[in-house]
Structure formats: structure tokens, C-alpha cells
Amino acid sequence: MREWPHLANAPIKEAVLDIRVTLPSTVGLRELEGMHPRINDRYPSKRPRKRLEASLDLKSGEFSPAPAKVDGYVFLSQDQRQIVQARLDGFTVNRLSPYATWETLLSEAQALWSHYVNVARPQTIERIALRYINRLELPLPIPDFKEYVRTAPDIAPELPHAVSGLFMRLEIPQPSGVVAIITETIEPVEKRSSGDILPFILDIDVVRQETISPDADDLWQKFGQLRDVKNEIFFGTITAKAEALFR
């Protein structure tokens, strides 16, 4: 893995490590619930995870929601900032801010994955992903987003440059087969005693679809490669002026 600058005040609001799997037909919710006694010293809370589905009638345009189905369990740490999902279709670790380090997240995911494998016995891994949701608090006024963010919409010079809403989504395939999904939005301006700020959301989701053995020796190395892609996008997107806000 490459070495990346350490940001003491990194703007990460949530980090997500996700593994999608195919389970044996004999594994159900009872087996997934059996993961909790193995980790309840660190994840004391347990909740069923419900999946919502709906169908759309193309003629009438009406949505018909189906009853929510439990597809797994969510286990939460005491402060509810560390979360693990054990599902019939996969495994996810969520880390809410404050974020520590990549090594901390990876080590925790490895330990939790071993418990998931023991109870769920996945046959194959179909997809791995790493997602980081960043909240950049940009000081106002901002004459041009590109003072802070290099990947931003271009507004024609003849048009007003004041922006009250933004949503931009890019899908960027990599030569390695990885796909990076970049979403940018803004939240309402916040009043601060030190000056107003504009929350700018930079959401980076890096996905690799590939059939992998659950005990593959290079599984975590592949996650390291996803992190490199994520960091290339993050540090390539923000400017030096933005980076200085987080040091």
C-alpha cells in the first residue's frame, strides 16, 4: 500500500467496509444471530436489520410497498459509533466519526469477519467495497468551489455563480476493474461564531466485483488496493487550501 498524508482532523463522517457473499441455503437468521455471543463484550446492542422493497406499476405510476423483511442483524458498540452488520447477503463494518486510522478499521474488520465466516460459512465472495463519506466544512464566502474542490461543476461565466444546491455523481472505471462512484452534495449553511461554513459532502465509494474465496490470502490486500484508489480520488479532488483545513 502507498503512504498517504495523515490528516489530524480528517473530515471523515463515516467509513464503510462491505463484503457481499453467497451463503449456503442451510444458513438463515438463526445462524447469523449466533454471531452476537462471540462479540457482545464489544458490541452489546443487537437489532434486526430490515430490508424494504417496493414495486412500481408503470401504467399508474404507483408504488406498492412490500412488508419489510428481516435479512440479518446489526450489532452496535456501547457508544454506537462502531457497527457491524451480519446479513444473508453479506457483512459490513461501519465506523462513525471520530475516525482513527485505516489500520484500526482493517484490524477490527478482520476480527469480525472471522466470526461471520464461522457462523455463516459463506461459499463465495461476490463483491467488496470501501466507502468514505467526507464532510468538508468550507469557510464562506466561496467565490469558486474550485478553490477547495477540483472536481466540481463548471458554471458558464455569463451565469450567476451563487449556488444554493448541488448534486453531482460520477462513475469512474479503473483499469484494474475497480469502479469508483463519487457523489458531491452540499448541506445548508451553518452559522458559527468564527464565521459561516458550507458543509460540502464528498462521498467516495470504491467497488470491486469479483468472485473471491472467503479464505483468500489476498482478501485484505485487495481492500488495501481499494483504499489506495479512494485516497487517490480524495487527495486528487481537494486542493492544498482544502487539505490545510484538516491538518
Steps between C-alpha positions, in 0.01 A plus 500: 500500500610855431583750772248782526504831692353473849225752568463558874151643446386280214148592384379136501144470634463130424721222365338183365670168419263263320521137381215347297477121512307193397397285798400133510124448480512346848618825663228731629434770756553264793858435393568871448360582844754254636773752423389726784617290799848500344526880495251631757778615733580772243166518319236466772200623298320283244231604253333317213585647161200553276500527123231711333375416152240652271364443150410767245196474275619655174144575385373674812836620631409374847743339741387192691715445809553143613522403868847557641710184522766430760817407310752503783615667819674821596734497800605831658775607738414672828541848346328385177783635288629157401248278321514157339231351275461124456261446208379218279676670210810630672698665775561870568702700751402865550716747690348837587713802591734541669699283261833370628717337232470262207701241694248515788203455266668216309603313815148519642347388170734201482408387851126542438517328160646188660194478727264553207673226301471259793122543535394574139747278310495710178562305181640787295560872516337679207586865569713711731470873555644784704303820549604822672253783558689826558350827627718793403407810700596778259523859631275753329503694278614270218539682166574170327467139623823420322692690763437192713369223273653429161217273381201735498240623251607767254258791486498709185659843556178674390294336778479594870748296703306491828403135566233394752481134398731244343488133411761340276570129451784347300585137430864456406621153393862418578734287286515248786127428473414716801218752461506823700168673564542864604205699630516867594227696678471802727307546823340821633736774616585483870546805719814490713647759736821481298312553172246322283594167343366301206498121558618334179443122486756297308381139492746250348387141445757263350366165380656182366274224364691176490447144620740443789540215746396601856839383628704656219845601620484827307151614608629773730767598251217564253341731756833681527487552124147641530626739765776617267241578231284681756794709617608579145151638441481688830840668481458554126163669556582745779744789459794588725281775650238241598758254631637769730161514676545144624860502619 
